[in-house]
Amino acid sequence: MGLGKDIFKPLLNAVEKAFKKLHSNGKYKPEDLAKTAAYQNVIRETNNILSRSLKDNDLSEGILKSLQNDVFVFSGLKTHAQLFEASRQLLTKEKTIKPFETFTRDIAKIKSNYNRNYLEAEYDFAVGSVQMAERWSNFSDSERYLLQYRTANDDKVRVTHQPLHNITLPKSDTFWDKFFPPNGWRCRCTTLQVLAHTNEQSNSKEASKKGNKATTQIGKSGKNKLEIFRFNAGRQKVVFPPKHPYRKVKGATKAQAITKAIGAKASKFDENGFLEVKKYKGGGTVHIHKDINTDDRDFRHLVNSAKYFAKKRNAKVELMPILHRNSSEYKSLYAELINTKFEGKCPDLRINGKFYEHEGFTTTKPKKAVKNMLNRGLKQATSVIIEDSGVTDAYLLRNIKDRVFQFNQNIDEVWLKKGTKLKLIYKNAKTQ
């Protein structure tokens, strides 16, 4: 399969945060997908992986859009399925919430199955499904041609798929509605277009019998596990089986609707994932990235700071997301941090192209609060915004200058936030 280990890191990181959120909530229902950023991040990271199957294909814009939507919805259903399954492990026999360590141990298999084992098979299937959808869209409807089923024709071909080899029928034949490959997980079968006058046409009914046999495997429940593969990706303009088990999980219909709404909202974001949420008369704007965690307790403070710079300084302000340093999105959004001491960091704001870190405090000691905020903030960026802890401006400025002139610390700007108002306390003369 064409996925390296690093590809999974952003997803696994998102999954860990999602399960922490699930445990802290103590329950799960599909409606939580609409309001929980941690769950939506799992959908997006899953989609990022599965969407790789859509690359390097010559698909029309209409078909590509349909396949992209199908992958995103599938990612939402997959996320819902694992959250639902994990939620059933939350409680002890006494109906109390398990300690997080116990919960984590109990769902370890769920995490590895959904986000590695199943995902690898789903990605492989998606690659084949997209390729066949492309092929179907390029096949001619002319009666001069027939479609011919081909297996890989080697010793690894499934015994049940071998009889399908060389089945030759018109594109309009109903056989292709159910048995157009891929016809199973990691199926390598394909279909070619051949000339009708040089190839003998197969018996449609006999072909369908072989197709039914190839896609039949009765499980312990008495149900056919392979029936889900009876679909045509190209004709239906989907990547994954419309009757996939994820769609049968309790609450899946609601989860699908919510996922579609999330996808529709995401379509309003620009190519870098930002949505303009506020524009002022002076030209200043506020943009929020799609992966921003709106549940974070500092989110309100970030919005207030962003509004100040946009309104009072006519600046373009972007609220930046927390991303895994190995993700392609990180390398794009934080490109200028690569190969600097800030590589891997995710500053809170970008104002007119420059990064700023916002810091709050919890200690009741004002001077300690200043020290902590500056220490943390300057590890993320050379410009920081700190909350008012009660110290005088003179004390704060003296502390900053000591860092600059005595300890050679690189500081460009320090802003003090009092409520919704900000005040510039220090600005490095070299940056003016």
C-alpha positions as CSV (number, residue, x, y, z in Angstrom):
1,M,0.0,0.0,0.0
2,G,1.2,3.5,-0.7
3,L,0.9,5.0,2.8
4,G,4.0,5.6,4.9
5,K,4.0,5.6,8.7
6,D,4.2,9.4,9.0
7,I,0.8,9.7,7.2
8,F,-1.0,8.2,10.1
9,K,0.5,10.5,12.8
10,P,-1.9,13.5,12.4
11,L,-4.9,11.1,12.5
12,L,-3.6,9.1,15.5
13,N,-3.0,12.4,17.3
14,A,-6.5,13.6,16.5
15,V,-8.0,10.2,17.6
16,E,-6.3,10.4,21.0
17,K,-7.7,13.9,21.6
18,A,-11.2,12.7,20.5
19,F,-11.2,9.8,22.9
20,K,-10.1,12.1,25.7
21,K,-13.0,14.3,24.9
22,L,-15.3,11.3,24.8
23,H,-14.2,10.2,28.2
24,S,-14.5,13.7,29.7
25,N,-18.0,13.9,28.3
26,G,-18.9,10.5,29.7
27,K,-21.3,9.8,26.7
28,Y,-21.7,10.1,23.0
29,K,-24.5,10.8,20.5
30,P,-24.2,11.6,16.8
31,E,-25.3,15.2,17.5
32,D,-21.9,15.7,19.2
33,L,-20.2,15.6,15.8
34,A,-21.7,19.0,15.0
35,K,-20.3,20.8,18.1
36,T,-17.1,19.0,19.0
37,A,-14.0,20.1,17.3
38,A,-12.0,17.1,18.4
39,Y,-14.5,14.8,16.6
40,Q,-14.5,16.9,13.5
41,N,-10.7,16.7,13.4
42,V,-10.9,12.9,13.2
43,I,-13.3,13.2,10.3
44,R,-10.9,15.6,8.5
45,E,-7.7,13.6,9.2
46,T,-9.4,10.4,8.0
47,N,-10.6,12.3,4.9
48,N,-7.1,13.6,4.3
49,I,-5.8,10.0,4.1
50,L,-8.6,8.5,2.1
51,S,-8.7,11.5,-0.3
52,R,-5.2,10.6,-1.5
53,S,-6.9,7.9,-3.5
54,L,-8.3,10.7,-5.7
55,K,-4.9,12.0,-6.8
56,D,-3.4,11.4,-10.2
57,N,-6.7,10.5,-11.9
58,D,-8.2,12.1,-15.0
59,L,-11.7,12.7,-13.7
60,S,-14.2,15.3,-14.8
61,E,-15.0,18.0,-12.3
62,G,-18.5,16.7,-11.7
63,I,-17.4,13.1,-11.0
64,L,-14.4,14.3,-8.9
65,K,-16.7,16.4,-6.8
66,S,-19.1,13.5,-6.2
67,L,-16.3,11.2,-5.2
68,Q,-14.8,13.8,-2.9
69,N,-18.1,14.2,-1.2
70,D,-18.5,10.4,-0.8
71,V,-15.1,10.1,0.8
72,F,-15.9,12.9,3.3
73,V,-19.2,11.4,4.2
74,F,-17.6,8.0,4.6
75,S,-15.0,9.6,6.9
76,G,-17.8,11.0,9.0
77,L,-19.6,7.6,9.2
78,K,-16.3,5.9,10.1
79,T,-15.7,8.4,12.9
80,H,-19.2,8.0,14.2
81,A,-18.9,4.2,14.2
82,Q,-15.7,4.1,16.3
83,L,-16.9,6.8,18.7
84,F,-20.2,4.9,19.1
85,E,-18.3,1.6,19.7
86,A,-15.9,3.2,22.1
87,S,-18.7,4.9,24.0
88,R,-20.0,1.5,25.0
89,Q,-16.7,0.9,26.8
90,L,-17.1,4.0,29.0
91,L,-18.9,2.6,31.9
92,T,-18.1,-0.1,34.5
93,K,-20.6,-2.8,35.5
94,E,-21.7,-0.4,38.2
95,K,-22.6,2.2,35.6
96,T,-19.8,4.6,36.6
97,I,-17.3,6.0,34.2
98,K,-14.1,4.0,34.1
99,P,-10.8,5.7,35.0
100,F,-9.2,7.1,31.8
101,E,-6.3,4.5,32.0
102,T,-8.8,1.6,32.1
103,F,-10.9,3.1,29.3
104,T,-7.8,3.7,27.1
105,R,-6.7,0.0,27.6
106,D,-10.2,-1.2,26.8
107,I,-10.5,0.7,23.5
108,A,-6.9,0.0,22.3
109,K,-8.2,-2.6,19.8
110,I,-10.9,-0.2,18.5
111,K,-8.3,2.5,17.8
112,S,-5.9,0.1,16.0
113,N,-8.7,-1.5,14.0
114,Y,-10.4,1.6,12.8
115,N,-7.3,3.8,12.3
116,R,-4.8,1.3,10.9
117,N,-6.2,-2.1,10.0
118,Y,-9.6,-1.1,8.5
119,L,-8.2,2.2,7.2
120,E,-5.4,0.5,5.2
121,A,-7.9,-1.9,3.6
122,E,-10.3,1.0,2.9
123,Y,-7.6,3.1,1.3
124,D,-6.6,0.2,-1.0
125,F,-10.2,-0.3,-1.9
126,A,-10.6,3.5,-2.6
127,V,-7.6,3.5,-4.9
128,G,-9.1,0.7,-7.0
129,S,-12.6,2.1,-6.8
130,V,-11.5,5.5,-8.0
131,Q,-9.5,4.0,-10.8
132,M,-12.5,2.0,-11.9
133,A,-14.9,5.0,-11.6
134,E,-12.5,6.9,-13.9
135,R,-12.4,3.9,-16.3
136,W,-16.2,3.6,-16.4
137,S,-16.6,7.3,-17.2
138,N,-14.2,7.0,-20.2
139,F,-15.8,3.8,-21.6
140,S,-17.7,4.4,-24.8
141,D,-21.5,3.8,-25.0
142,S,-21.2,2.8,-28.6
143,E,-22.5,-0.7,-29.5
144,R,-19.1,-1.2,-31.3
145,Y,-17.6,-2.0,-27.9
146,L,-18.1,-4.5,-25.1
147,L,-16.7,-4.5,-21.6
148,Q,-14.5,-7.4,-20.5
149,Y,-13.9,-8.5,-16.9
150,R,-10.3,-9.3,-16.1
151,T,-8.8,-10.8,-12.9
152,A,-5.1,-10.4,-12.2
153,N,-4.9,-13.9,-13.6
154,D,-2.2,-15.2,-11.2
155,D,-2.0,-17.6,-8.2
156,K,-3.3,-14.9,-5.8
157,V,-6.7,-14.5,-7.5
158,R,-9.5,-15.6,-5.2
159,V,-11.1,-18.8,-6.3
160,T,-14.5,-17.2,-6.4
161,H,-13.2,-14.4,-8.7
162,Q,-11.5,-16.7,-11.2
163,P,-14.8,-17.6,-13.1
164,L,-15.4,-13.9,-13.7
165,H,-12.3,-13.7,-15.9
166,N,-13.1,-12.7,-19.5
167,I,-16.8,-12.2,-18.9
168,T,-17.7,-9.9,-21.9
169,L,-20.9,-7.9,-22.0
170,P,-22.2,-4.5,-23.2
171,K,-21.8,-1.5,-21.0
172,S,-25.6,-1.3,-20.7
173,D,-25.9,-4.8,-19.3
174,T,-27.2,-5.0,-15.7
175,F,-24.3,-7.3,-14.8
176,W,-22.1,-4.2,-14.4
177,D,-24.5,-2.6,-12.0
178,K,-23.5,-5.1,-9.3
179,F,-20.3,-6.7,-10.4
180,F,-18.2,-3.9,-11.8
181,P,-14.9,-4.2,-9.9
182,P,-13.5,-3.9,-7.3
183,N,-15.6,-6.8,-5.8
184,G,-14.0,-7.0,-2.4
185,W,-11.4,-5.7,0.0
186,R,-8.0,-5.6,-1.9
187,C,-9.6,-6.9,-5.0
188,R,-7.3,-6.5,-8.0
189,C,-9.8,-7.2,-10.7
190,T,-10.4,-4.7,-13.5
191,T,-12.4,-4.2,-16.7
192,L,-11.3,-3.4,-20.2
193,Q,-13.2,-2.1,-23.3
194,V,-12.9,-4.4,-26.3
195,L,-14.2,-4.5,-29.8
196,A,-17.6,-6.2,-30.1
197,H,-16.9,-7.8,-33.5
198,T,-13.7,-9.6,-32.3
199,N,-15.0,-10.8,-28.9
200,E,-17.7,-13.3,-28.1
201,Q,-20.5,-11.9,-25.8
202,S,-21.1,-13.8,-22.6
203,N,-24.5,-15.0,-21.3
204,S,-25.7,-12.3,-19.0
205,K,-27.7,-14.6,-16.7
206,E,-24.7,-17.1,-16.3
207,A,-22.4,-14.1,-15.7
208,S,-24.7,-12.8,-12.9
209,K,-24.7,-16.2,-11.2
210,K,-20.9,-16.2,-11.2
211,G,-21.0,-12.6,-9.9
212,N,-23.4,-13.5,-7.1
213,K,-21.2,-16.4,-6.1
214,A,-18.1,-14.2,-6.1
215,T,-19.8,-11.8,-3.7
216,T,-21.3,-14.2,-1.3
217,Q,-19.8,-15.1,2.1
218,I,-22.3,-16.0,4.8
219,G,-21.1,-14.8,8.2
220,K,-22.0,-16.1,11.7
221,S,-25.0,-13.8,11.8
222,G,-26.4,-15.6,8.7
223,K,-25.9,-12.4,6.6
224,N,-23.9,-12.1,3.4
225,K,-20.7,-10.1,4.3
226,L,-19.8,-9.5,0.7
227,E,-23.1,-8.2,-0.6
228,I,-22.0,-4.6,0.1
229,F,-19.6,-4.9,-2.9
230,R,-22.5,-5.2,-5.4
231,F,-22.3,-1.7,-6.8
232,N,-20.8,0.3,-9.6
233,A,-18.5,3.1,-8.4
234,G,-18.5,4.8,-11.8
235,R,-22.2,4.6,-12.5
236,Q,-23.2,5.6,-9.0
237,K,-20.3,8.2,-8.7
238,V,-19.2,6.9,-5.2
239,V,-16.0,5.4,-3.9
240,F,-17.3,3.2,-1.0
241,P,-20.1,0.7,-1.0
242,P,-23.5,2.4,-0.4
243,K,-24.4,-0.4,2.0
244,H,-21.2,-0.4,4.0
245,P,-21.7,-1.5,7.7
246,Y,-20.8,2.0,8.9
247,R,-24.1,3.1,7.5
248,K,-25.9,0.6,9.7
249,V,-24.5,1.7,13.0
250,K,-27.1,3.2,15.4
251,G,-27.4,6.9,14.7
252,A,-25.6,6.7,11.3
253,T,-28.4,8.5,9.4
254,K,-28.0,11.5,11.8
255,A,-24.2,11.3,11.6
256,Q,-24.3,11.3,7.8
257,A,-26.5,14.4,7.8
258,I,-24.2,16.2,10.2
259,T,-21.1,15.2,8.2
260,K,-22.7,16.6,5.0
261,A,-23.4,19.9,6.9
262,I,-19.8,20.0,8.1
263,G,-18.6,19.4,4.5
264,A,-20.9,22.1,3.2
265,K,-19.5,24.6,5.7
266,A,-16.0,23.5,4.8
267,S,-16.6,24.3,1.2
268,K,-16.9,28.0,2.1
269,F,-13.3,28.0,3.3
270,D,-10.6,29.2,1.0
271,E,-7.9,27.0,-0.4
272,N,-5.8,27.3,2.8
273,G,-8.7,26.4,5.0
274,F,-9.7,29.9,6.3
275,L,-13.1,31.5,6.5
276,E,-13.5,35.2,6.6
277,V,-15.8,35.9,9.6
278,K,-15.5,39.7,10.0
279,K,-14.6,42.6,7.7
280,Y,-14.3,46.2,8.9
281,K,-14.8,49.5,7.0
282,G,-11.1,50.2,7.2
283,G,-10.3,47.0,5.4
284,G,-9.3,44.9,8.4
285,T,-10.5,41.3,8.4
286,V,-10.7,38.3,10.7
287,H,-10.3,34.8,9.4
288,I,-10.7,31.5,11.3
289,H,-9.2,28.2,10.1
290,K,-11.4,25.2,9.7
291,D,-9.4,23.2,12.3
292,I,-9.6,25.8,15.1
293,N,-10.8,24.3,18.3
294,T,-13.7,26.6,19.3
295,D,-14.1,24.6,22.5
296,D,-10.7,25.9,23.8
297,R,-11.1,28.2,26.8
298,D,-8.8,30.7,25.1
299,F,-10.8,30.9,21.9
300,R,-12.9,33.9,23.1
301,H,-9.7,35.8,24.0
302,L,-8.2,35.1,20.6
303,V,-11.3,36.4,18.9
304,N,-11.2,39.6,20.9
305,S,-7.6,40.2,20.1
306,A,-8.2,39.4,16.4
307,K,-11.1,41.9,16.3
308,Y,-8.9,44.6,17.9
309,F,-6.1,44.3,15.3
310,A,-8.6,44.1,12.4
311,K,-10.6,47.1,13.5
312,K,-8.0,49.4,15.1
313,R,-5.0,48.5,12.9
314,N,-6.8,47.5,9.7
315,A,-4.9,44.2,9.7
316,K,-5.6,40.9,8.2
317,V,-5.8,38.6,11.2
318,E,-5.9,34.8,11.0
319,L,-6.7,32.4,13.9
320,M,-4.3,29.6,13.3
321,P,-4.9,25.9,14.0
322,I,-2.9,23.3,16.0
323,L,-1.5,20.9,13.4
324,H,0.9,17.9,13.5
325,R,4.3,19.0,12.3
326,N,4.5,16.1,9.8
327,S,1.2,16.9,8.1
328,S,1.3,18.5,4.7
329,E,-1.1,21.2,6.0
330,Y,1.4,22.2,8.7
331,K,4.2,22.5,6.1
332,S,2.0,24.8,4.0
333,L,0.5,27.0,6.7
334,Y,3.7,27.3,8.8
335,A,6.2,27.2,6.0
336,E,8.3,30.1,7.3
337,L,8.8,28.2,10.6
338,I,10.4,25.2,8.9
339,N,14.2,25.0,9.7
340,T,13.9,27.6,12.5
341,K,13.8,27.1,16.2
342,F,10.0,27.5,16.0
343,E,9.6,24.5,13.6
344,G,6.8,22.3,15.0
345,K,5.2,25.2,16.9
346,C,1.7,26.5,16.2
347,P,1.3,30.2,17.2
348,D,-2.2,31.4,17.9
349,L,-2.5,34.3,15.4
350,R,-1.0,35.5,12.1
351,I,-1.4,39.3,11.8
352,N,-0.5,40.7,8.4
353,G,1.7,37.6,7.8
354,K,3.5,37.7,11.1
355,F,3.0,35.2,13.9
356,Y,1.8,36.1,17.4
357,E,1.2,34.0,20.5
358,H,-1.5,34.7,23.0
359,E,-1.0,33.8,26.6
360,G,-3.3,33.8,29.7
361,F,-2.5,32.9,33.3
362,T,-4.0,31.0,36.2
363,T,-1.7,31.9,39.2
364,T,-2.8,34.6,41.6
365,K,0.7,36.0,41.8
366,P,0.9,38.9,39.3
367,K,4.7,38.9,38.8
368,K,4.9,35.1,38.4
369,A,2.0,35.3,35.9
370,V,4.0,37.7,33.8
371,K,7.1,35.5,33.9
372,N,5.1,32.4,33.0
373,M,3.3,34.1,30.1
374,L,6.4,35.5,28.6
375,N,8.3,32.2,29.0
376,R,5.6,30.2,27.3
377,G,4.7,32.8,24.6
378,L,8.3,33.4,23.4
379,K,8.7,29.6,22.9
380,Q,6.0,29.9,20.2
381,A,6.8,33.3,18.5
382,T,8.9,36.5,18.9
383,S,5.7,38.6,19.3
384,V,3.3,37.9,22.1
385,I,0.0,39.1,23.6
386,I,-0.4,38.6,27.3
387,E,-3.4,39.1,29.6
388,D,-3.3,41.8,32.3
389,S,-2.2,40.2,35.6
390,G,-2.2,43.5,37.5
391,V,1.4,44.5,37.3
392,T,2.3,48.1,36.2
393,D,3.3,48.9,32.7
394,A,6.7,50.0,34.0
395,Y,7.4,46.7,35.7
396,L,6.3,44.8,32.6
397,L,8.5,46.9,30.3
398,R,11.5,46.5,32.6
399,N,11.1,42.8,32.6
400,I,11.0,42.7,28.8
401,K,14.1,44.9,28.5
402,D,16.0,42.7,30.9
403,R,15.3,39.7,28.7
404,V,16.4,41.6,25.6
405,F,19.5,43.4,26.8
406,Q,20.8,41.1,29.6
407,F,19.8,37.7,28.2
408,N,19.8,38.5,24.5
409,Q,16.3,37.1,24.1
410,N,14.7,37.8,20.7
411,I,11.5,39.8,21.3
412,D,9.8,41.8,18.5
413,E,6.6,42.9,20.2
414,V,4.7,42.5,23.5
415,W,1.1,43.6,23.7
416,L,-0.9,43.8,27.0
417,K,-4.6,42.8,26.8
418,K,-7.0,44.4,29.2
419,G,-10.5,43.1,28.6
420,T,-11.1,43.7,24.9
421,K,-8.5,46.4,24.5
422,L,-4.8,46.0,23.7
423,K,-1.8,48.2,24.4
424,L,1.6,47.9,22.8
425,I,4.1,47.7,25.7
426,Y,7.3,47.0,23.7
427,K,8.4,47.0,20.1
428,N,11.9,46.1,18.9
429,A,13.4,49.2,17.1
430,K,14.8,46.9,14.4
431,T,11.3,45.8,13.4
432,Q,9.8,49.3,13.2
